Amino acid sequence: MILRRALAVLLLVAALVALYLSRGSSSLDELSDSAKSGISVAAAVCVLAAVRLWLRKAPEQ
């Protein structure tokens, strides 16, 4: 369970970094809008995967 939670935290950090790069970073202003949208979609997928990992129940033994 700790491994899944750690992976969920890493995915959330990756999503936050991706959102920062696509919206807040001035060094990537030359990216097209479609590339920025793709990064935002990837960040959303990371968040959804992190939530799924965090809320998943442990298997019954």
C-alpha positions in Angstrom: 0.0 0.0 0.0 2.9 2.4 0.7 4.3 1.8 -2.7 1.0 2.7 -4.4 0.7 5.9 -2.3 4.3 6.9 -3.1 3.6 6.3 -6.8 0.5 8.4 -6.5 2.4 11.3 -4.9 5.1 11.1 -7.7 2.3 11.2 -10.3 0.8 14.3 -8.7 4.2 16.0 -8.6 4.6 15.1 -12.3 1.2 16.6 -13.1 2.0 19.8 -11.2 5.3 20.2 -13.1 3.6 19.5 -16.4 1.0 22.2 -15.7 3.6 24.6 -14.6 5.6 24.0 -17.8 2.6 24.4 -20.0 1.0 27.4 -18.4 3.5 29.3 -16.2 6.9 28.9 -17.7 8.1 31.7 -19.9 10.9 29.6 -21.4 8.4 27.4 -23.3 6.4 30.3 -24.9 7.3 29.1 -28.4 5.2 25.9 -28.0 2.1 25.8 -30.0 -1.3 25.8 -28.3 -1.9 22.2 -29.3 1.4 21.2 -27.6 0.4 23.0 -24.4 -3.0 21.3 -24.6 -1.3 17.9 -24.9 0.8 18.6 -21.9 -2.3 19.6 -19.9 -4.1 16.4 -21.0 -1.1 14.3 -19.9 -1.2 16.1 -16.5 -4.9 15.3 -16.2 -4.2 11.7 -16.9 -1.5 11.7 -14.2 -3.9 13.2 -11.7 -6.6 10.6 -12.5 -4.1 7.8 -12.2 -2.8 9.1 -8.9 -6.3 9.4 -7.5 -7.1 5.9 -8.6 -3.9 4.5 -7.0 -4.5 6.5 -3.8 -8.1 5.3 -3.3 -7.7 1.7 -4.4 -8.4 -0.8 -1.7 -5.9 -3.4 -0.7 -6.7 -6.9 -2.0 -8.4 -9.2 0.4 -6.2 -12.1 1.6 
